[in-house]
Amino acid sequence: MKKPLLILTSTLTAVAVIAVGIAGYNFYKNANTRVQVFPVSMISTAPWGSDDSSYGIITTDLTQDIYLKENQILEHILVHEGDTVSVGTPLLQLDNTLANLDLEMQALSIDNIDLQIESVNRDIHYLETAAPVNQNDLNILDSLNVSLQPQKRILLSSPGTELSDPDAIVYRLDNQTVLFLKDGTRNIYTVKCAPETIITSEFLYRIMNIDPETGRKLGEPLVLFLQIPSMDKRIYLDGYTFRIPEEFYEMTLYDFMQLPDIPVTESSSESYSESNPYNGISSSERDKQLKEKKNQLTNLTIDRKEAVLKYEKMRREVSSGTILSTVNGQVKITGDVENVVNASVPLITVTSQDGFYLKGTVNELKLDQIEVGHTVTVTNMETGMIAEAKITSISDYPVSDNNNSYGTNPNTSNYPFTAYLEETAGFKNNQSVSISVQTGETSSTSAIYIPLAYIRDEGGETFVYIADENNRLKKQVVDTGAILYGYYQEIKSGLTSEDLITFPYGKNVKEGVKTETVDSPSMY
């Protein structure tokens, strides 16, 4: 009668031995698993040609049509029917009052998105560093009806005064004050202040970009947000429209805020609190909220990019209060001066009479680096003849495809531009040419471009896998830039040529796995 029991015992023992054996084998296998890594320099490349290259068409027939939009008011038409004009001739003058108001609203929109991004990043930081509790502890707390609502966050003003620190509180605003440019913009700045911060007249002239002695305009005005964290306020100063009060010398920001027509709005510039409001959250709830916050951050980043592009377009329109001719030709008044807002009929048309013009495109990543008046290099693809052309206009709207661009990110847009060729020898009408846009930036020989296949993107986070100081695999977050030749992507930060990298896919590729340095890249 004891025989079945003996068989059962033997079977259980055998199963246990097998299980221990499998576990031991897996432990041995994992302990001895090695992922091959190799220097980044083995797979990186440098641009061998211009990543600003594109293709265009030479033409002798070009027409400039000028339309007025609803937020633009005509002040004066500066030319007459039949006038012959050249590139740069003023054609009409606009009253940009309404356009300035739209520009102000768009700048505020960018700042609001920045505040939301700051808030989401703060929540992500809290969630990633929160100390969770297990489910049993939560059940006990639930039975006691204890609420785990996040604690009220404490506003902490930065005590630092170092000028290079964007979180430092500045106590005097003058010509020497360091301003911090908002990412992606050309003239929107921010600086953190206190109610007792002194604002001076020379600082206001600086914002307006006007010489205080002569009243002469020195350049494009600045747009500035004076953040006052201790009051949860911000002051918006628009150099395009701001006028210095009479007999103004200097005063505190608290008194400055009391002046008429000084735009003051609420802000949400909370800093990190010493206490984590998410401590005590369950692991599952933390993971859920963390995923939601990262998705929200991705959407906000996209919204911000669109808002900046819209702002830059509006800024160029406001800066060009005087519309200039972009061609050498003859003027025709085609619109109704009394009713100029008509989307179907241009107010003024200038038809080219002589000279060669170039129609090309510039990628949006380089759009903020070129302006009307910049030079492009043109190469005749048939003869090899090289000439220079000066940009006369840049469209506010992108083309529908990127077929004429080379080596650019396929997920970005290209904007048409027109340029004028003074030297026409060696070129003819409707001829295809290669264009190199001189953006004024020198190409860095230390820039890292690695194959796209080595970069992963999950939940809005871009990363690679590299070996750490203990020869263990770790996930390294990187900041990426432009795509080169459609195959390589620029790594702006987070990776060096000396780092040891691996192909980021495969069952063994995970953090903590041991690495083995090899002399050649892994195949994929």
HELIX and SHEET records of a PDB file:
HELIX    1   1 LYS A    3  ASN A   32  1                                  30    
HELIX    2   2 VAL A   40  MET A   42  5                                   3    
HELIX    3   3 THR A   97  THR A  129  1                                  33    
HELIX    4   4 GLN A  135  SER A  143  1                                   9    
HELIX    5   5 SER A  201  MET A  208  1                                   8    
HELIX    6   6 PRO A  229  MET A  231  5                                   3    
HELIX    7   7 LEU A  253  PHE A  256  1                                   4    
HELIX    8   8 SER A  283  SER A  319  1                                  37    
HELIX    9   9 VAL A  337  ASN A  339  5                                   3    
HELIX   10  10 GLU A  364  GLN A  369  5                                   6    
HELIX   11  11 LEU A  452  TYR A  454  5                                   3    
SHEET    1   A 5 ARG A 456  GLU A 458  0                                        
SHEET    2   A 5 GLU A 461  ALA A 467 -1                                        
SHEET    3   A 5 LEU A 500  THR A 502 -1                                        
SHEET    4   A 5 ARG A  34  PRO A  39 -1                                        
SHEET    5   A 5 LYS A 514  THR A 517  1                                        
SHEET    1   B 7 SER A  53  THR A  59  0                                        
SHEET    2   B 7 PHE A 356  ASN A 363 -1                                        
SHEET    3   B 7 ASN A 414  LEU A 421 -1                                        
SHEET    4   B 7 ILE A 386  ILE A 394 -1                                        
SHEET    5   B 7 THR A 375  ASN A 380 -1                                        
SHEET    6   B 7 GLN A 431  VAL A 437 -1                                        
SHEET    7   B 7 SER A  53  THR A  59 -1                                        
SHEET    1   C 4 THR A  63  ILE A  66  0                                        
SHEET    2   C 4 ILE A 348  SER A 352 -1                                        
SHEET    3   C 4 GLY A 329  ILE A 333 -1                                        
SHEET    4   C 4 THR A  84  VAL A  85 -1                                        
SHEET    1   D 3 ILE A  73  ILE A  77  0                                        
SHEET    2   D 3 PRO A  90  ASP A  95 -1                                        
SHEET    3   D 3 THR A 322  LEU A 324 -1                                        
SHEET    1   E 3 ILE A 169  LEU A 173  0                                        
SHEET    2   E 3 ILE A 188  THR A 200  1                                        
SHEET    3   E 3 PHE A 180  LEU A 181 -1                                        
SHEET    1   F 5 ILE A 169  LEU A 173  0                                        
SHEET    2   F 5 ILE A 188  THR A 200  1                                        
SHEET    3   F 5 VAL A 223  ILE A 228  1                                        
SHEET    4   F 5 LYS A 233  ASP A 238 -1                                        
SHEET    5   F 5 VAL A 264  GLU A 266 -1                                        
SHEET    1   G 3 ILE A 169  LEU A 173  0                                        
SHEET    2   G 3 ILE A 188  THR A 200  1                                        
SHEET    3   G 3 GLU A 250  THR A 252 -1                                        
SHEET    1   H 3 ILE A 448  PRO A 451  0                                        
SHEET    2   H 3 TYR A 488  SER A 493 -1                                        
SHEET    3   H 3 ASP A 479  LEU A 484 -1                                        
SHEET    1   I 3 ARG A 456  GLU A 458  0                                        
SHEET    2   I 3 GLU A 461  ALA A 467 -1                                        
SHEET    3   I 3 LEU A 473  VAL A 477 -1                                        
END                                                                             
